[in-house]
Every structure is written in structure tokens, then in C-alpha cells.
Amino acid sequence: MSAYAEVIRTDQTHEPFDVLKLHSSVVQACCSVNAPAGDAHMTAENVCRSVLDWLVGKPIVTSRDIESVTSRTLERYHPDAAYMYANSEAML
């Protein structure tokens, strides 16, 4: 899938929104807490759909905005994965 909005990253660079990148990061967060692969992909589909709905009408967003919306949405489906998603950089 292609860009729906331009994303301003924390280092101030810009890039088009990439739903596949978001999907992959949600799957990775789910798998990191031992969610079955099928559940991880289904959760990622639901989260991505919510983020895409949120993006409608927003030509420019920050990566932190996307992370926040993703975390809140993921919390509804898989709280442990949401924690991992939100804190993955801190754990490195």
C-alpha cells in the first residue's frame, strides 16, 4: 500500500506513511509476547485499519502521533503487545 500522509519523524526527516511498515511492527510486538502468528497478523490488520481511519484528512502527521494511536488501539486487542510496542526502543 502507498502513502496516505506524510510522516515527520523524530529526526525531522519526512517520509510517506507506510502501512506495511506499521503492520510489520505490530506483528513483531505481538510475536514478542508469544502471540500465535495468525492472531498477530489479525491484530495487526485491525490496528492498521484503525490507524488508516484516523489518518483520513491528515496530510501531515508525526511519527509520535502514529505511535500513540497505534499503542492505544493495540491496547484494546493485546495489552502485552501494546506495552512492548510502546517501549521497544527503551528496551534496546
Phi, psi and chi 1 to 4 in degrees:
 res  aa     phi    psi   chi1   chi2   chi3   chi4
   1 MET       -  158.4  -66.4 -173.4 -171.0      -
   2 SER  -107.5 -168.3   62.1      -      -      -
   3 ALA   -71.2  138.5      -      -      -      -
   4 TYR  -112.6  -22.0  -69.3   90.1      -      -
   5 ALA  -157.7  162.0      -      -      -      -
   6 GLU   -92.2  134.6 -175.9  174.6  -16.8      -
   7 VAL  -107.6  128.3  178.4      -      -      -
   8 ILE   -96.4  115.6  -57.9  172.1      -      -
   9 ARG   -80.5  169.6  -57.9 -161.9   43.3   82.1
  10 THR   -64.1  -25.1   54.6      -      -      -
  11 ASP   -88.6   12.8   63.9    2.0      -      -
  12 GLN    72.1    6.5  -61.0  -54.2  -51.0      -
  13 THR   -78.5  160.5   58.3      -      -      -
  14 HIS  -117.2  145.6  -65.2 -137.1      -      -
  15 GLU  -153.5  155.2   65.8 -177.8   35.4      -
  16 PRO   -70.4  148.2   16.4  -20.8      -      -
  17 PHE   -63.0  134.6  174.6   73.9      -      -
  18 ASP  -123.7  102.4 -175.7   -7.9      -      -
  19 VAL   -64.9  -29.4   71.3      -      -      -
  20 LEU   -67.8  -36.2  -63.3  177.3      -      -
  21 LYS   -64.9  -43.1 -175.6  175.6  175.1 -177.7
  22 LEU   -63.5  -45.8  178.4   62.1      -      -
  23 HIS   -56.1  -46.8 -173.3  -82.6      -      -
  24 SER   -61.7  -41.0  177.0      -      -      -
  25 SER   -69.2  -33.7   65.5      -      -      -
  26 VAL   -70.7  -42.4  172.8      -      -      -
  27 VAL   -59.4  -44.6  167.9      -      -      -
  28 GLN   -61.3  -42.6 -174.4  175.7    8.7      -
  29 ALA   -62.9  -42.2      -      -      -      -
  30 CYS   -65.2  -44.9  -70.3      -      -      -
  31 CYS   -66.8  -29.0  -71.1      -      -      -
  32 SER   -67.6  -17.9   72.4      -      -      -
  33 VAL  -110.1   24.0  -66.0      -      -      -
  34 ASN    66.1   30.1  -61.3  -42.3      -      -
  35 ALA   -73.1  142.2      -      -      -      -
  36 PRO   -59.0  147.0  -21.0   31.0      -      -
  37 ALA   -55.1  -43.1      -      -      -      -
  38 GLY   -62.8  -42.4      -      -      -      -
  39 ASP   -65.5  -39.3  -72.5  -14.4      -      -
  40 ALA   -61.3  -44.4      -      -      -      -
  41 HIS   -69.4  -38.8  -75.7  -80.8      -      -
  42 MET   -66.1  -42.1 -176.0   59.8   72.8      -
  43 THR   -61.4  -44.1  -62.9      -      -      -
  44 ALA   -61.9  -40.0      -      -      -      -
  45 GLU   -60.2  -45.7  -71.9  -68.4  -36.4      -
  46 ASN   -64.8  -43.1  -69.8  -33.0      -      -
  47 VAL   -65.2  -46.1  169.8      -      -      -
  48 CYS   -61.2  -39.8  -72.7      -      -      -
  49 ARG   -61.4  -42.2 -162.0  170.7  -56.6  117.5
  50 SER   -65.9  -42.0  -68.7      -      -      -
  51 VAL   -65.3  -42.0  171.8      -      -      -
  52 LEU   -62.1  -39.6  -70.6  172.8      -      -
  53 ASP   -61.7  -41.9  -71.8  -15.2      -      -
  54 TRP   -65.2  -34.2  172.6   81.2      -      -
  55 LEU   -71.7  -19.1  -82.8  173.9      -      -
  56 VAL   -54.9  126.2  170.3      -      -      -
  57 GLY    83.4    4.2      -      -      -      -
  58 LYS  -113.1   99.6  -65.4  176.0  179.5   70.4
  59 PRO   -72.8  -25.6   23.9  -30.2      -      -
  60 ILE  -135.6  131.3  -60.2  174.4      -      -
  61 VAL  -138.7  163.6  -64.6      -      -      -
  62 THR   -96.7  157.3   67.0      -      -      -
  63 SER   -63.4  -33.1   58.4      -      -      -
  64 ARG   -66.2  -36.3  -69.1 -169.3 -166.5  -92.3
  65 ASP   -60.9  -46.3  -69.5  -23.7      -      -
  66 ILE   -63.3  -43.1  -67.5  171.6      -      -
  67 GLU   -61.5  -40.9  -69.6  168.2    6.4      -
  68 SER   -65.7  -47.3  176.1      -      -      -
  69 VAL   -63.8  -41.6  170.9      -      -      -
  70 THR   -62.6  -46.1  -59.0      -      -      -
  71 SER   -61.3  -45.4  -69.5      -      -      -
  72 ARG   -63.0  -41.0  -79.5 -165.1  -47.8  -93.5
  73 THR   -70.1  -43.9  -54.9      -      -      -
  74 LEU   -62.7  -32.2 -175.5   53.2      -      -
  75 GLU   -57.0  -35.1  177.8   75.8   27.5      -
  76 ARG   -68.1  -33.3  -73.2 -174.7  -83.9  175.4
  77 TYR   -93.8  -39.3  -64.8   99.2      -      -
  78 HIS  -154.6   89.3 -155.9  -54.4      -      -
  79 PRO   -55.7  -40.3  -24.2   33.2      -      -
  80 ASP   -65.0  -41.6  -67.8  -20.8      -      -
  81 ALA   -66.5  -36.4      -      -      -      -
  82 ALA   -62.2  -40.9      -      -      -      -
  83 TYR   -61.8  -45.5  177.8   83.6      -      -
  84 MET   -64.1  -41.7  -67.0  -58.8  -72.1      -
  85 TYR   -60.6  -46.8  179.1   84.9      -      -
  86 ALA   -69.6  -27.3      -      -      -      -
  87 ASN  -114.1   12.4  -65.9  -70.0      -      -
  88 SER   -62.0  -38.1   61.6      -      -      -
  89 GLU   -67.7  -37.0  -74.7 -173.2   24.6      -
  90 ALA   -67.0  -24.3      -      -      -      -
  91 MET   -85.6   -9.9  -66.1 -179.9 -168.5      -
  92 LEU   -76.2      -  -65.8  176.9      -      -
